[in-house]
Amino acid sequence: MSTQEAPEMEVPEKPKLALDVTITSPQSCVRDVVVTIPRGEVDRYLKEAFDELVPGAQIPGFRNGRAPRKLVEKQFKETIHERVKGSLVMDSLGQVTDGQAFSAIGEPQFDFDSVKLPDSGDFKFQFSIEVRPEFATPDWKGLKVNRPIEEITEKDVDDAVVRLLSRNAPMEATDEAAVAGDRLLITAKFSSDGKYLSEMDEEYITLSDRVTFSDAICEGFGAAVSGVIEGDTRTVVAKISDGAEDESMRGKEVEVEVHVVEVLHRNLPEITPAFLDEVGDFENEEEFRKFVRESLERQAKYREQQAVRKAVVHLLTDNATFELPVDLVRRQTTRELQRKILELRRSGFSEDQIRGYVNAIRQNAQAETEIALREHFILEQIAEELKLEAAAEDYEAEIELIAQQSGEAPRRIRARLEKAGQMDALRNQIVESKVIEAITAEANVTEEKLKPKADAASEFAVFHNVIPTKGSNIPEAMHDDSGEPDTTKTASKTTVTG
């Protein structure tokens, strides 16, 4: 018996549909498309569907496949028409989106159930689709750009080590007055002019100079709450952000009644072999400090890249004006925040820091997303012209960086990103970084060493909407096993706060 494999049979390519397509542009990033499929094409699809069905059709009173075709067509008309409708819609959508000059950035929007396959005449349906705006690529060669350079000192490393020790310090309930850095278990009630707004259930926070919420900032929180003991209640003031969903509340001050359920004091651990093994399997303190320095340098590099990116896209967007529909901006907010979270995580920022970034974006979500979308469209167009794309090794490198910061296996990180549908956000991050590198390589770059950072006010971020919303689709900053973001979890022990 011959062991030679039989050659694979080539599947004949399905003939393309003859289509009549009409496209209008109600908005710069939206196309309304009307597709008309001639009756001859509808009949061809119906014939092929019944040709496949008839030989095995089961009709009472007839042997399988022996029923008259007219009877089969009558018996299975509704089922076959629905199947053919789906095939015609899917095949025509593929042809339209592949064959048009516009670049789709979303899925076609239409009501499939309302589309009916007619018994006679042409088959017509329409849909809307979001597309990339059309604009002339800005001249990006020879831009003048300042690049800020941060130098990481031994003092920076010492301070980061203390923060890392503090984050891993055991907590003990205390009857003593709370001081900066202590952990407080609190509840909070929010009101405006005596009118109840919302309340926050028990939440652990670090006693910091300021506390940010999803739509408000409480400056002077530390000064107002310092010295509290278990059972105390203090009233502080928070200011609603200018980007809050409720326009009538924007910029207003609200009262926050803070009740202290418990005060916990941190006892900094010593850097012992057991501690080094617990936080990252470090062999000695020198290796631990090296890791801390590298994390700080990665954060500094991120800030440097963001400063250059901001300068570059500012120059580019000045010469590229196009409208962005409000609905598009609203829907893209989640994707933009996911991309930002991935950037921050791979750059070594702690989950506390990421939570702060998330709150900052939430407080002005529409404006921040519109800026990010403009940047993305411009950088994506330049990437296409330069033929820049994300390679397999680029994904591996990014996932490896995220894994290093989280202490998880790269394979687990990849699986979680794929499950959450975030590989596309990772791809955009990689491509946009390549474009910025290409632009800066052609730019006139002036390096500017930054002065030593002044002691910044400490800040703690809490996910809570002071003003009740209709529902937010903005994700949190950390992922759990379900693939959904969740920053309420404890941050990785080896993540260094810069």
Residue pairs with C-beta under 8 A, 6 or more apart in sequence:
14 91
16 95
17 37
17 41
17 88
17 91
17 92
17 95
18 37
18 38
18 40
18 41
19 35
19 36
19 37
19 92
19 95
19 96
20 35
20 36
20 38
21 33
21 34
21 35
21 36
21 96
21 100
22 33
22 34
22 36
23 31
23 32
23 33
23 34
23 100
23 102
24 31
24 32
25 31
25 32
26 32
27 323
27 325
28 133
28 134
28 322
28 323
28 324
28 325
29 105
29 130
29 131
29 132
29 133
29 322
29 323
29 324
29 325
29 328
30 128
30 129
30 130
30 131
30 325
30 328
31 100
31 102
31 128
31 129
31 131
32 126
32 127
32 128
33 96
33 108
33 126
33 127
33 128
33 129
34 124
34 125
34 126
35 92
35 93
35 96
35 124
35 125
35 126
35 127
36 122
36 123
36 124
37 88
37 92
37 122
37 123
37 124
38 122
39 120
39 121
39 122
39 123
41 88
41 123
42 84
42 88
42 117
42 118
42 122
42 123
45 84
45 87
45 88
46 80
46 81
46 84
49 80
49 83
49 84
49 87
50 69
50 72
50 73
50 76
50 80
53 72
53 76
53 80
54 65
54 67
54 69
54 72
55 65
56 64
56 65
57 64
57 65
57 67
57 72
57 75
57 76
58 64
59 67
59 71
59 72
59 75
62 71
67 75
73 80
81 117
82 117
84 117
85 115
85 116
85 117
85 123
86 112
88 117
88 123
89 112
89 115
89 125
93 108
93 127
97 104
97 108
97 129
102 129
102 131
102 132
102 134
103 131
103 132
104 129
104 130
104 131
104 132
105 130
105 131
105 132
106 129
106 130
106 331
107 129
108 127
108 128
108 129
109 127
109 128
109 129
110 125
110 126
110 127
110 128
115 125
117 123
130 328
132 377
132 380
132 381
133 322
133 323
133 324
133 377
134 322
135 320
135 321
135 322
135 377
135 378
135 381
136 320
137 378
137 381
137 382
137 385
138 315
138 316
138 317
138 318
138 319
138 320
138 378
139 319
140 312
140 315
140 316
140 382
140 439
140 442
141 442
141 443
142 442
142 443
142 444
143 312
143 315
143 439
143 442
143 443
143 444
144 443
144 444
144 446
145 308
145 311
145 312
145 315
145 440
145 443
145 444
145 445
145 446
146 307
146 311
146 445
146 446
146 447
146 448
147 304
147 307
147 308
147 440
147 445
147 446
147 447
147 448
148 303
148 304
148 307
148 448
148 449
148 450
149 304
149 447
149 448
149 449
149 450
150 300
150 303
150 304
150 450
151 449
151 450
152 293
152 296
152 297
152 300
153 452
156 296
157 289
157 292
157 293
157 296
160 292
160 295
160 296
160 496
160 497
160 498
161 271
161 288
161 289
161 292
162 268
163 496
163 497
164 279
164 292
164 493
164 494
164 496
164 497
165 268
165 269
165 271
166 181
166 266
166 268
167 350
167 491
167 493
167 497
168 269
168 275
168 278
168 279
168 493
169 266
169 267
169 268
169 269
170 266
170 267
170 269
171 183
171 264
171 265
171 266
172 264
172 265
172 267
173 230
173 262
173 263
173 264
174 182
174 263
174 264
174 265
175 229
175 230
175 263
176 229
176 263
176 265
177 226
177 227
177 228
177 229
177 263
178 184
178 207
178 225
178 226
178 227
178 228
178 229
178 260
178 263
179 207
179 226
179 227
180 207
180 208
180 209
180 222
180 226
180 458
181 206
181 207
181 266
182 206
182 207
182 263
182 264
182 265
182 266
183 204
183 205
183 206
183 207
183 263
183 264
183 265
183 266
184 204
184 205
184 206
184 207
184 225
184 228
184 260
184 262
184 263
184 264
185 202
185 203
185 204
185 260
185 261
185 262
185 263
185 264
186 200
186 202
186 203
186 205
186 258
186 259
186 260
186 261
187 199
187 200
187 201
187 202
187 203
187 258
187 259
187 261
188 199
188 200
188 203
188 256
188 257
188 258
188 259
188 464
189 196
189 198
189 199
189 200
189 256
189 257
190 196
190 197
190 198
190 199
190 200
190 238
190 254
190 255
190 256
190 257
190 466
191 197
191 254
191 255
191 257
192 249
192 252
192 254
192 255
197 254
197 466
197 467
197 468
198 464
198 465
198 466
198 467
198 468
200 462
200 464
202 261
203 462
203 464
205 211
205 460
205 462
206 352
206 458
206 460
207 222
207 225
207 226
207 460
208 221
208 222
208 457
208 458
208 459
208 460
209 219
209 220
209 221
209 222
209 223
209 457
209 458
209 459
210 217
210 218
210 219
210 220
210 221
210 222
210 457
210 458
210 459
210 460
211 217
211 218
211 221
211 238
211 459
211 460
211 461
211 462
212 218
212 356
212 359
212 360
212 363
212 459
212 460
212 461
212 462
213 238
213 359
213 461
213 462
213 463
213 464
213 465
213 466
214 359
214 362
214 363
214 462
214 463
214 464
214 465
214 466
214 472
215 240
215 241
215 243
215 244
215 245
215 362
215 363
215 465
215 466
215 467
215 469
216 238
216 239
216 240
216 241
216 244
216 254
216 363
216 466
216 467
217 238
217 239
217 241
217 363
218 236
218 237
218 238
218 239
218 256
219 239
220 236
220 237
221 236
222 458
224 234
224 235
224 236
225 234
225 236
225 258
225 260
228 234
228 260
228 263
229 260
229 263
230 260
230 261
230 262
230 263
231 260
232 259
232 260
233 257
233 258
233 259
233 260
234 257
234 258
234 260
235 255
235 256
235 257
235 258
236 255
236 256
236 258
237 253
237 254
237 255
237 256
238 253
238 254
238 256
238 466
239 251
239 252
239 253
239 254
240 246
240 249
240 250
240 251
240 252
240 253
240 254
240 466
240 467
241 250
241 363
241 364
242 250
242 251
242 363
242 364
243 250
243 362
243 363
243 364
243 365
243 366
243 367
243 368
244 250
244 363
244 467
245 467
245 469
245 470
246 467
249 467
254 466
269 275
271 285
271 288
276 282
276 283
276 284
276 285
276 287
276 288
278 493
279 288
279 493
279 494
280 288
280 291
280 407
280 493
280 494
282 288
282 291
291 494
291 496
292 496
294 348
295 348
295 405
295 495
295 496
295 498
296 348
296 496
296 498
298 347
298 348
298 401
299 347
299 348
299 349
299 496
299 498
300 498
301 347
302 343
302 344
302 347
302 348
302 349
305 433
305 436
308 436
308 440
308 445
309 375
309 432
309 436
312 436
312 439
312 440
312 443
313 374
313 375
313 378
313 379
316 375
316 378
317 374
317 375
317 378
320 374
320 378
322 374
322 377
324 370
324 373
324 374
326 366
328 373
329 366
329 369
329 370
329 373
330 366
330 369
332 369
332 373
333 365
333 366
333 369
333 473
333 474
334 473
334 474
334 475
335 424
335 425
336 361
336 368
336 369
336 372
336 373
336 376
337 358
337 361
337 474
337 475
338 420
338 422
338 425
338 475
338 485
339 372
339 425
339 426
339 428
339 429
340 357
340 361
340 372
341 354
341 357
341 358
341 475
341 477
341 478
341 485
342 398
342 402
342 422
342 425
342 426
342 429
343 429
344 353
344 354
344 357
344 477
345 354
345 402
345 405
345 406
346 398
346 401
346 402
346 405
347 401
348 405
348 495
348 496
348 498
349 357
349 495
349 497
349 498
350 491
350 495
350 496
350 497
351 477
351 478
351 487
351 489
351 490
351 491
351 492
351 495
352 460
352 461
352 491
352 497
353 497
353 498
354 477
354 478
354 487
355 461
355 462
355 463
355 476
355 477
355 487
356 459
356 460
356 461
357 477
358 461
358 463
358 474
358 476
358 477
358 487
359 461
359 462
359 463
361 368
361 369
361 474
362 472
362 474
365 474
375 432
376 428
376 432
379 431
379 432
379 435
379 436
380 428
380 431
380 432
382 435
382 438
382 439
383 389
383 431
383 432
383 434
383 435
386 435
386 438
388 431
388 434
388 435
388 438
389 431
390 426
390 427
390 430
390 431
390 434
394 430
395 414
395 423
395 426
395 427
395 430
396 410
398 426
398 429
398 430
399 410
399 413
399 414
399 417
399 426
400 410
402 410
402 413
403 409
403 410
403 412
403 413
405 492
405 494
405 495
406 413
406 492
406 495
407 492
407 493
407 494
416 479
416 481
416 483
417 423
417 426
419 483
420 479
420 483
420 484
420 485
463 476
463 487
463 488
465 472
475 484
475 485
476 484
476 485
476 486
476 487
476 488
477 485
477 487
478 485
478 486
478 487
478 488
478 489
478 491
479 485
479 486
480 486
480 489
